[in-house]
Amino acid sequence: MTEQQTALDVRYGRTRTHRTRDRVLLVLGAVAVAVVLVAWVVWAGLDGQTPSVEATDTGHVVMNDERAVEVSWTLSVPPGNETACIVQAYDEDFTVVGWKVVEIPASDRHLRTFTERVRVAQEANTGLISRCWII
């Protein structure tokens, strides 16, 4: 190599030490990405299966004379789990005008049907299940 070529290589980082450093950084970056990926897979895989809860609204009855809404729903939960659900009543603007937390005891059945009465602060148009969870 000529002196001029060597000077250009040094100036623009094309020397043997720069190439080695770049390869080392590339390998370390790849290893870091692999470690994060493996850690995520292990975390997600060993997280365990949590029982899933699913609630489906099946109907409602608005009782304006009693200022209440009766909400009916079907609850699907693995047997042996106590559950709680939020039942809400809504007005015509879909504003919550009444709500209630219902605790449901464990059962040996997977699928059950419930009806719950929710008192309202003002006239309601509908009632729905907001969400359910295992206690």
CNS distance restraints for C-alpha pairs under 8 A (distance, minus, plus):
assign (resid   1 and name CA) (resid   5 and name CA) 6.32 0.50 0.50
assign (resid   1 and name CA) (resid   6 and name CA) 6.61 0.50 0.50
assign (resid   2 and name CA) (resid   6 and name CA) 6.22 0.50 0.50
assign (resid   3 and name CA) (resid   7 and name CA) 6.12 0.50 0.50
assign (resid   4 and name CA) (resid   8 and name CA) 6.29 0.50 0.50
assign (resid   5 and name CA) (resid   9 and name CA) 6.19 0.50 0.50
assign (resid   6 and name CA) (resid  10 and name CA) 6.22 0.50 0.50
assign (resid   7 and name CA) (resid  11 and name CA) 6.07 0.50 0.50
assign (resid   8 and name CA) (resid  12 and name CA) 6.13 0.50 0.50
assign (resid   9 and name CA) (resid  13 and name CA) 5.88 0.50 0.50
assign (resid   9 and name CA) (resid  14 and name CA) 4.67 0.50 0.50
assign (resid   9 and name CA) (resid  15 and name CA) 5.78 0.50 0.50
assign (resid  10 and name CA) (resid  14 and name CA) 6.15 0.50 0.50
assign (resid  10 and name CA) (resid  15 and name CA) 5.87 0.50 0.50
assign (resid  13 and name CA) (resid  18 and name CA) 5.88 0.50 0.50
assign (resid  13 and name CA) (resid  19 and name CA) 7.97 0.50 0.50
assign (resid  14 and name CA) (resid  18 and name CA) 6.28 0.50 0.50
assign (resid  14 and name CA) (resid  19 and name CA) 6.69 0.50 0.50
assign (resid  15 and name CA) (resid  19 and name CA) 6.37 0.50 0.50
assign (resid  16 and name CA) (resid  20 and name CA) 6.17 0.50 0.50
assign (resid  17 and name CA) (resid  21 and name CA) 6.06 0.50 0.50
assign (resid  18 and name CA) (resid  22 and name CA) 6.05 0.50 0.50
assign (resid  19 and name CA) (resid  23 and name CA) 6.21 0.50 0.50
assign (resid  20 and name CA) (resid  24 and name CA) 6.20 0.50 0.50
assign (resid  21 and name CA) (resid  25 and name CA) 6.19 0.50 0.50
assign (resid  22 and name CA) (resid  26 and name CA) 6.11 0.50 0.50
assign (resid  23 and name CA) (resid  27 and name CA) 6.13 0.50 0.50
assign (resid  24 and name CA) (resid  28 and name CA) 6.11 0.50 0.50
assign (resid  25 and name CA) (resid  29 and name CA) 6.05 0.50 0.50
assign (resid  26 and name CA) (resid  30 and name CA) 6.21 0.50 0.50
assign (resid  27 and name CA) (resid  31 and name CA) 6.12 0.50 0.50
assign (resid  28 and name CA) (resid  32 and name CA) 6.12 0.50 0.50
assign (resid  29 and name CA) (resid  33 and name CA) 6.27 0.50 0.50
assign (resid  30 and name CA) (resid  34 and name CA) 6.17 0.50 0.50
assign (resid  31 and name CA) (resid  35 and name CA) 6.11 0.50 0.50
assign (resid  32 and name CA) (resid  36 and name CA) 6.27 0.50 0.50
assign (resid  33 and name CA) (resid  37 and name CA) 6.14 0.50 0.50
assign (resid  34 and name CA) (resid  38 and name CA) 6.07 0.50 0.50
assign (resid  35 and name CA) (resid  39 and name CA) 6.02 0.50 0.50
assign (resid  36 and name CA) (resid  40 and name CA) 6.14 0.50 0.50
assign (resid  37 and name CA) (resid  41 and name CA) 6.25 0.50 0.50
assign (resid  38 and name CA) (resid  42 and name CA) 6.13 0.50 0.50
assign (resid  39 and name CA) (resid  43 and name CA) 6.02 0.50 0.50
assign (resid  40 and name CA) (resid  44 and name CA) 5.98 0.50 0.50
assign (resid  41 and name CA) (resid  45 and name CA) 5.87 0.50 0.50
assign (resid  42 and name CA) (resid  46 and name CA) 5.85 0.50 0.50
assign (resid  43 and name CA) (resid  47 and name CA) 5.85 0.50 0.50
assign (resid  51 and name CA) (resid  77 and name CA) 7.29 0.50 0.50
assign (resid  51 and name CA) (resid  78 and name CA) 6.43 0.50 0.50
assign (resid  51 and name CA) (resid 134 and name CA) 7.98 0.50 0.50
assign (resid  52 and name CA) (resid  77 and name CA) 6.39 0.50 0.50
assign (resid  52 and name CA) (resid  78 and name CA) 7.34 0.50 0.50
assign (resid  53 and name CA) (resid  75 and name CA) 7.41 0.50 0.50
assign (resid  53 and name CA) (resid  76 and name CA) 5.83 0.50 0.50
assign (resid  53 and name CA) (resid  77 and name CA) 4.85 0.50 0.50
assign (resid  53 and name CA) (resid  78 and name CA) 7.65 0.50 0.50
assign (resid  53 and name CA) (resid 132 and name CA) 6.63 0.50 0.50
assign (resid  53 and name CA) (resid 133 and name CA) 6.31 0.50 0.50
assign (resid  53 and name CA) (resid 134 and name CA) 7.27 0.50 0.50
assign (resid  54 and name CA) (resid  75 and name CA) 5.94 0.50 0.50
assign (resid  54 and name CA) (resid  76 and name CA) 5.08 0.50 0.50
assign (resid  54 and name CA) (resid  77 and name CA) 6.63 0.50 0.50
assign (resid  54 and name CA) (resid 132 and name CA) 7.20 0.50 0.50
assign (resid  55 and name CA) (resid  73 and name CA) 6.63 0.50 0.50
assign (resid  55 and name CA) (resid  74 and name CA) 5.65 0.50 0.50
assign (resid  55 and name CA) (resid  75 and name CA) 4.56 0.50 0.50
assign (resid  55 and name CA) (resid  76 and name CA) 6.21 0.50 0.50
assign (resid  55 and name CA) (resid 129 and name CA) 7.15 0.50 0.50
assign (resid  55 and name CA) (resid 131 and name CA) 7.30 0.50 0.50
assign (resid  55 and name CA) (resid 132 and name CA) 6.78 0.50 0.50
assign (resid  56 and name CA) (resid  73 and name CA) 5.45 0.50 0.50
assign (resid  56 and name CA) (resid  74 and name CA) 5.20 0.50 0.50
assign (resid  56 and name CA) (resid  75 and name CA) 6.60 0.50 0.50
assign (resid  56 and name CA) (resid 129 and name CA) 7.48 0.50 0.50
assign (resid  57 and name CA) (resid  71 and name CA) 7.70 0.50 0.50
assign (resid  57 and name CA) (resid  72 and name CA) 6.24 0.50 0.50
assign (resid  57 and name CA) (resid  73 and name CA) 4.34 0.50 0.50
assign (resid  57 and name CA) (resid  74 and name CA) 6.50 0.50 0.50
assign (resid  57 and name CA) (resid 128 and name CA) 6.22 0.50 0.50
assign (resid  57 and name CA) (resid 129 and name CA) 6.32 0.50 0.50
assign (resid  58 and name CA) (resid  71 and name CA) 7.93 0.50 0.50
assign (resid  58 and name CA) (resid  72 and name CA) 5.45 0.50 0.50
assign (resid  58 and name CA) (resid  73 and name CA) 4.85 0.50 0.50
assign (resid  58 and name CA) (resid  74 and name CA) 6.74 0.50 0.50
assign (resid  59 and name CA) (resid  71 and name CA) 6.06 0.50 0.50
assign (resid  59 and name CA) (resid  72 and name CA) 5.13 0.50 0.50
assign (resid  59 and name CA) (resid  73 and name CA) 6.86 0.50 0.50
assign (resid  60 and name CA) (resid  69 and name CA) 6.79 0.50 0.50
assign (resid  60 and name CA) (resid  70 and name CA) 5.41 0.50 0.50
assign (resid  60 and name CA) (resid  71 and name CA) 4.39 0.50 0.50
assign (resid  60 and name CA) (resid  72 and name CA) 5.88 0.50 0.50
assign (resid  60 and name CA) (resid 126 and name CA) 6.52 0.50 0.50
assign (resid  60 and name CA) (resid 127 and name CA) 5.82 0.50 0.50
assign (resid  60 and name CA) (resid 128 and name CA) 7.62 0.50 0.50
assign (resid  61 and name CA) (resid  69 and name CA) 5.68 0.50 0.50
assign (resid  61 and name CA) (resid  70 and name CA) 5.08 0.50 0.50
assign (resid  61 and name CA) (resid  71 and name CA) 6.64 0.50 0.50
assign (resid  61 and name CA) (resid 126 and name CA) 7.59 0.50 0.50
assign (resid  61 and name CA) (resid 127 and name CA) 7.91 0.50 0.50
assign (resid  62 and name CA) (resid  68 and name CA) 6.44 0.50 0.50
assign (resid  62 and name CA) (resid  69 and name CA) 4.56 0.50 0.50
assign (resid  62 and name CA) (resid  70 and name CA) 6.51 0.50 0.50
assign (resid  62 and name CA) (resid 124 and name CA) 6.92 0.50 0.50
assign (resid  62 and name CA) (resid 125 and name CA) 6.65 0.50 0.50
assign (resid  62 and name CA) (resid 126 and name CA) 6.75 0.50 0.50
assign (resid  63 and name CA) (resid  67 and name CA) 5.99 0.50 0.50
assign (resid  63 and name CA) (resid  68 and name CA) 5.29 0.50 0.50
assign (resid  63 and name CA) (resid  69 and name CA) 5.67 0.50 0.50
assign (resid  63 and name CA) (resid  70 and name CA) 7.59 0.50 0.50
assign (resid  64 and name CA) (resid  68 and name CA) 6.39 0.50 0.50
assign (resid  64 and name CA) (resid  69 and name CA) 7.96 0.50 0.50
assign (resid  64 and name CA) (resid 123 and name CA) 6.70 0.50 0.50
assign (resid  64 and name CA) (resid 124 and name CA) 7.73 0.50 0.50
assign (resid  67 and name CA) (resid 119 and name CA) 5.98 0.50 0.50
assign (resid  67 and name CA) (resid 120 and name CA) 5.60 0.50 0.50
assign (resid  67 and name CA) (resid 121 and name CA) 7.45 0.50 0.50
assign (resid  67 and name CA) (resid 122 and name CA) 7.23 0.50 0.50
assign (resid  67 and name CA) (resid 123 and name CA) 6.85 0.50 0.50
assign (resid  68 and name CA) (resid 117 and name CA) 6.50 0.50 0.50
assign (resid  68 and name CA) (resid 118 and name CA) 5.39 0.50 0.50
assign (resid  68 and name CA) (resid 119 and name CA) 4.21 0.50 0.50
assign (resid  68 and name CA) (resid 120 and name CA) 5.34 0.50 0.50
assign (resid  68 and name CA) (resid 124 and name CA) 7.75 0.50 0.50
assign (resid  69 and name CA) (resid  89 and name CA) 6.58 0.50 0.50
assign (resid  69 and name CA) (resid 117 and name CA) 5.64 0.50 0.50
assign (resid  69 and name CA) (resid 118 and name CA) 5.27 0.50 0.50
assign (resid  69 and name CA) (resid 119 and name CA) 6.53 0.50 0.50
assign (resid  69 and name CA) (resid 120 and name CA) 7.36 0.50 0.50
assign (resid  69 and name CA) (resid 124 and name CA) 7.30 0.50 0.50
assign (resid  69 and name CA) (resid 126 and name CA) 7.22 0.50 0.50
assign (resid  69 and name CA) (resid 127 and name CA) 6.27 0.50 0.50
assign (resid  70 and name CA) (resid 115 and name CA) 6.52 0.50 0.50
assign (resid  70 and name CA) (resid 116 and name CA) 5.51 0.50 0.50
assign (resid  70 and name CA) (resid 117 and name CA) 4.28 0.50 0.50
assign (resid  70 and name CA) (resid 118 and name CA) 6.26 0.50 0.50
assign (resid  70 and name CA) (resid 127 and name CA) 7.16 0.50 0.50
assign (resid  71 and name CA) (resid  87 and name CA) 7.38 0.50 0.50
assign (resid  71 and name CA) (resid 115 and name CA) 5.45 0.50 0.50
assign (resid  71 and name CA) (resid 116 and name CA) 5.42 0.50 0.50
assign (resid  71 and name CA) (resid 117 and name CA) 6.37 0.50 0.50
assign (resid  71 and name CA) (resid 118 and name CA) 7.65 0.50 0.50
assign (resid  71 and name CA) (resid 127 and name CA) 5.58 0.50 0.50
assign (resid  71 and name CA) (resid 128 and name CA) 6.38 0.50 0.50
assign (resid  71 and name CA) (resid 129 and name CA) 7.76 0.50 0.50
assign (resid  72 and name CA) (resid 113 and name CA) 7.29 0.50 0.50
assign (resid  72 and name CA) (resid 114 and name CA) 5.60 0.50 0.50
assign (resid  72 and name CA) (resid 115 and name CA) 4.18 0.50 0.50
assign (resid  72 and name CA) (resid 116 and name CA) 6.56 0.50 0.50
assign (resid  73 and name CA) (resid 113 and name CA) 5.76 0.50 0.50
assign (resid  73 and name CA) (resid 114 and name CA) 5.49 0.50 0.50
assign (resid  73 and name CA) (resid 115 and name CA) 6.48 0.50 0.50
assign (resid  73 and name CA) (resid 129 and name CA) 7.33 0.50 0.50
assign (resid  74 and name CA) (resid 111 and name CA) 6.97 0.50 0.50
assign (resid  74 and name CA) (resid 112 and name CA) 5.67 0.50 0.50
assign (resid  74 and name CA) (resid 113 and name CA) 4.33 0.50 0.50
assign (resid  74 and name CA) (resid 114 and name CA) 6.30 0.50 0.50
assign (resid  75 and name CA) (resid 111 and name CA) 5.76 0.50 0.50
assign (resid  75 and name CA) (resid 112 and name CA) 5.29 0.50 0.50
assign (resid  75 and name CA) (resid 113 and name CA) 6.12 0.50 0.50
assign (resid  75 and name CA) (resid 114 and name CA) 7.59 0.50 0.50
assign (resid  76 and name CA) (resid 110 and name CA) 5.71 0.50 0.50
assign (resid  76 and name CA) (resid 111 and name CA) 4.61 0.50 0.50
assign (resid  76 and name CA) (resid 112 and name CA) 6.60 0.50 0.50
assign (resid  77 and name CA) (resid  81 and name CA) 7.13 0.50 0.50
assign (resid  77 and name CA) (resid 110 and name CA) 5.44 0.50 0.50
assign (resid  77 and name CA) (resid 111 and name CA) 6.66 0.50 0.50
assign (resid  78 and name CA) (resid 109 and name CA) 7.69 0.50 0.50
assign (resid  78 and name CA) (resid 110 and name CA) 5.28 0.50 0.50
assign (resid  79 and name CA) (resid 106 and name CA) 6.81 0.50 0.50
assign (resid  79 and name CA) (resid 107 and name CA) 5.57 0.50 0.50
assign (resid  79 and name CA) (resid 108 and name CA) 4.68 0.50 0.50
assign (resid  79 and name CA) (resid 109 and name CA) 5.48 0.50 0.50
assign (resid  79 and name CA) (resid 110 and name CA) 5.26 0.50 0.50
assign (resid  80 and name CA) (resid 106 and name CA) 4.85 0.50 0.50
assign (resid  80 and name CA) (resid 107 and name CA) 5.36 0.50 0.50
assign (resid  80 and name CA) (resid 108 and name CA) 5.86 0.50 0.50
assign (resid  81 and name CA) (resid 105 and name CA) 7.48 0.50 0.50
assign (resid  81 and name CA) (resid 106 and name CA) 4.79 0.50 0.50
assign (resid  81 and name CA) (resid 107 and name CA) 7.07 0.50 0.50
assign (resid  81 and name CA) (resid 134 and name CA) 6.49 0.50 0.50
assign (resid  81 and name CA) (resid 135 and name CA) 7.49 0.50 0.50
assign (resid  82 and name CA) (resid 103 and name CA) 7.51 0.50 0.50
assign (resid  82 and name CA) (resid 104 and name CA) 5.89 0.50 0.50
assign (resid  82 and name CA) (resid 105 and name CA) 4.84 0.50 0.50
assign (resid  82 and name CA) (resid 106 and name CA) 4.36 0.50 0.50
assign (resid  82 and name CA) (resid 107 and name CA) 7.84 0.50 0.50
assign (resid  82 and name CA) (resid 134 and name CA) 5.86 0.50 0.50
assign (resid  82 and name CA) (resid 135 and name CA) 5.51 0.50 0.50
assign (resid  83 and name CA) (resid 103 and name CA) 5.91 0.50 0.50
assign (resid  83 and name CA) (resid 104 and name CA) 5.05 0.50 0.50
assign (resid  83 and name CA) (resid 105 and name CA) 6.55 0.50 0.50
assign (resid  83 and name CA) (resid 106 and name CA) 7.16 0.50 0.50
assign (resid  83 and name CA) (resid 132 and name CA) 6.90 0.50 0.50
assign (resid  83 and name CA) (resid 133 and name CA) 5.65 0.50 0.50
assign (resid  83 and name CA) (resid 134 and name CA) 4.39 0.50 0.50
assign (resid  83 and name CA) (resid 135 and name CA) 5.29 0.50 0.50
assign (resid  84 and name CA) (resid 101 and name CA) 6.67 0.50 0.50
assign (resid  84 and name CA) (resid 102 and name CA) 5.45 0.50 0.50
assign (resid  84 and name CA) (resid 103 and name CA) 4.28 0.50 0.50
assign (resid  84 and name CA) (resid 104 and name CA) 5.72 0.50 0.50
assign (resid  84 and name CA) (resid 132 and name CA) 5.55 0.50 0.50
assign (resid  84 and name CA) (resid 133 and name CA) 5.56 0.50 0.50
assign (resid  84 and name CA) (resid 134 and name CA) 6.34 0.50 0.50
assign (resid  84 and name CA) (resid 135 and name CA) 6.46 0.50 0.50
assign (resid  85 and name CA) (resid 101 and name CA) 5.64 0.50 0.50
assign (resid  85 and name CA) (resid 102 and name CA) 5.21 0.50 0.50
assign (resid  85 and name CA) (resid 103 and name CA) 6.56 0.50 0.50
assign (resid  85 and name CA) (resid 104 and name CA) 7.81 0.50 0.50
assign (resid  85 and name CA) (resid 129 and name CA) 7.09 0.50 0.50
assign (resid  85 and name CA) (resid 130 and name CA) 7.36 0.50 0.50
assign (resid  85 and name CA) (resid 131 and name CA) 5.70 0.50 0.50
assign (resid  85 and name CA) (resid 132 and name CA) 4.07 0.50 0.50
assign (resid  85 and name CA) (resid 133 and name CA) 6.52 0.50 0.50
assign (resid  86 and name CA) (resid  99 and name CA) 6.89 0.50 0.50
assign (resid  86 and name CA) (resid 100 and name CA) 5.71 0.50 0.50
assign (resid  86 and name CA) (resid 101 and name CA) 4.52 0.50 0.50
assign (resid  86 and name CA) (resid 102 and name CA) 6.27 0.50 0.50
assign (resid  86 and name CA) (resid 129 and name CA) 5.93 0.50 0.50
assign (resid  86 and name CA) (resid 130 and name CA) 5.33 0.50 0.50
assign (resid  86 and name CA) (resid 131 and name CA) 5.61 0.50 0.50
assign (resid  86 and name CA) (resid 132 and name CA) 6.42 0.50 0.50
assign (resid  87 and name CA) (resid  99 and name CA) 5.51 0.50 0.50
assign (resid  87 and name CA) (resid 100 and name CA) 5.28 0.50 0.50
assign (resid  87 and name CA) (resid 101 and name CA) 6.33 0.50 0.50
assign (resid  87 and name CA) (resid 102 and name CA) 7.28 0.50 0.50
assign (resid  87 and name CA) (resid 116 and name CA) 7.75 0.50 0.50
assign (resid  87 and name CA) (resid 118 and name CA) 7.25 0.50 0.50
assign (resid  87 and name CA) (resid 127 and name CA) 7.23 0.50 0.50
assign (resid  87 and name CA) (resid 128 and name CA) 5.93 0.50 0.50
assign (resid  87 and name CA) (resid 129 and name CA) 4.60 0.50 0.50
assign (resid  87 and name CA) (resid 130 and name CA) 5.88 0.50 0.50
assign (resid  87 and name CA) (resid 131 and name CA) 7.80 0.50 0.50
assign (resid  88 and name CA) (resid  96 and name CA) 6.56 0.50 0.50
assign (resid  88 and name CA) (resid  97 and name CA) 7.66 0.50 0.50
assign (resid  88 and name CA) (resid  98 and name CA) 5.71 0.50 0.50
assign (resid  88 and name CA) (resid  99 and name CA) 4.17 0.50 0.50
assign (resid  88 and name CA) (resid 100 and name CA) 6.49 0.50 0.50
assign (resid  88 and name CA) (resid 118 and name CA) 7.16 0.50 0.50
assign (resid  88 and name CA) (resid 127 and name CA) 5.56 0.50 0.50
assign (resid  88 and name CA) (resid 128 and name CA) 5.46 0.50 0.50
assign (resid  88 and name CA) (resid 129 and name CA) 6.17 0.50 0.50
assign (resid  88 and name CA) (resid 130 and name CA) 6.40 0.50 0.50
assign (resid  89 and name CA) (resid  96 and name CA) 5.75 0.50 0.50
assign (resid  89 and name CA) (resid  97 and name CA) 5.64 0.50 0.50
assign (resid  89 and name CA) (resid  98 and name CA) 4.94 0.50 0.50
assign (resid  89 and name CA) (resid  99 and name CA) 6.04 0.50 0.50
assign (resid  89 and name CA) (resid 118 and name CA) 6.88 0.50 0.50
assign (resid  89 and name CA) (resid 120 and name CA) 6.88 0.50 0.50
assign (resid  89 and name CA) (resid 124 and name CA) 6.25 0.50 0.50
assign (resid  89 and name CA) (resid 125 and name CA) 7.56 0.50 0.50
assign (resid  89 and name CA) (resid 126 and name CA) 5.80 0.50 0.50
assign (resid  89 and name CA) (resid 127 and name CA) 4.17 0.50 0.50
assign (resid  89 and name CA) (resid 128 and name CA) 6.45 0.50 0.50
assign (resid  90 and name CA) (resid  94 and name CA) 5.10 0.50 0.50
assign (resid  90 and name CA) (resid  95 and name CA) 5.23 0.50 0.50
assign (resid  90 and name CA) (resid  96 and name CA) 4.56 0.50 0.50
assign (resid  90 and name CA) (resid  97 and name CA) 5.41 0.50 0.50
assign (resid  90 and name CA) (resid  98 and name CA) 7.09 0.50 0.50
assign (resid  90 and name CA) (resid 124 and name CA) 5.38 0.50 0.50
assign (resid  90 and name CA) (resid 125 and name CA) 5.99 0.50 0.50
assign (resid  90 and name CA) (resid 126 and name CA) 5.40 0.50 0.50
assign (resid  90 and name CA) (resid 127 and name CA) 5.97 0.50 0.50
assign (resid  90 and name CA) (resid 128 and name CA) 7.99 0.50 0.50
assign (resid  91 and name CA) (resid  95 and name CA) 5.50 0.50 0.50
assign (resid  91 and name CA) (resid  96 and name CA) 6.68 0.50 0.50
assign (resid  91 and name CA) (resid  97 and name CA) 6.40 0.50 0.50
assign (resid  91 and name CA) (resid 122 and name CA) 7.83 0.50 0.50
assign (resid  91 and name CA) (resid 123 and name CA) 6.40 0.50 0.50
assign (resid  91 and name CA) (resid 124 and name CA) 4.28 0.50 0.50
assign (resid  91 and name CA) (resid 125 and name CA) 4.92 0.50 0.50
assign (resid  91 and name CA) (resid 126 and name CA) 6.73 0.50 0.50
assign (resid  92 and name CA) (resid 124 and name CA) 7.03 0.50 0.50
assign (resid  92 and name CA) (resid 125 and name CA) 5.71 0.50 0.50
assign (resid  97 and name CA) (resid 120 and name CA) 5.42 0.50 0.50
assign (resid  97 and name CA) (resid 121 and name CA) 5.48 0.50 0.50
assign (resid  97 and name CA) (resid 122 and name CA) 6.12 0.50 0.50
assign (resid  97 and name CA) (resid 123 and name CA) 7.69 0.50 0.50
assign (resid  97 and name CA) (resid 124 and name CA) 6.75 0.50 0.50
assign (resid  98 and name CA) (resid 118 and name CA) 6.39 0.50 0.50
assign (resid  98 and name CA) (resid 119 and name CA) 5.95 0.50 0.50
assign (resid  98 and name CA) (resid 120 and name CA) 4.39 0.50 0.50
assign (resid  98 and name CA) (resid 121 and name CA) 6.16 0.50 0.50
assign (resid  99 and name CA) (resid 118 and name CA) 6.18 0.50 0.50
assign (resid  99 and name CA) (resid 119 and name CA) 7.45 0.50 0.50
assign (resid  99 and name CA) (resid 120 and name CA) 7.61 0.50 0.50
assign (resid 100 and name CA) (resid 118 and name CA) 6.32 0.50 0.50
assign (resid 120 and name CA) (resid 124 and name CA) 6.95 0.50 0.50
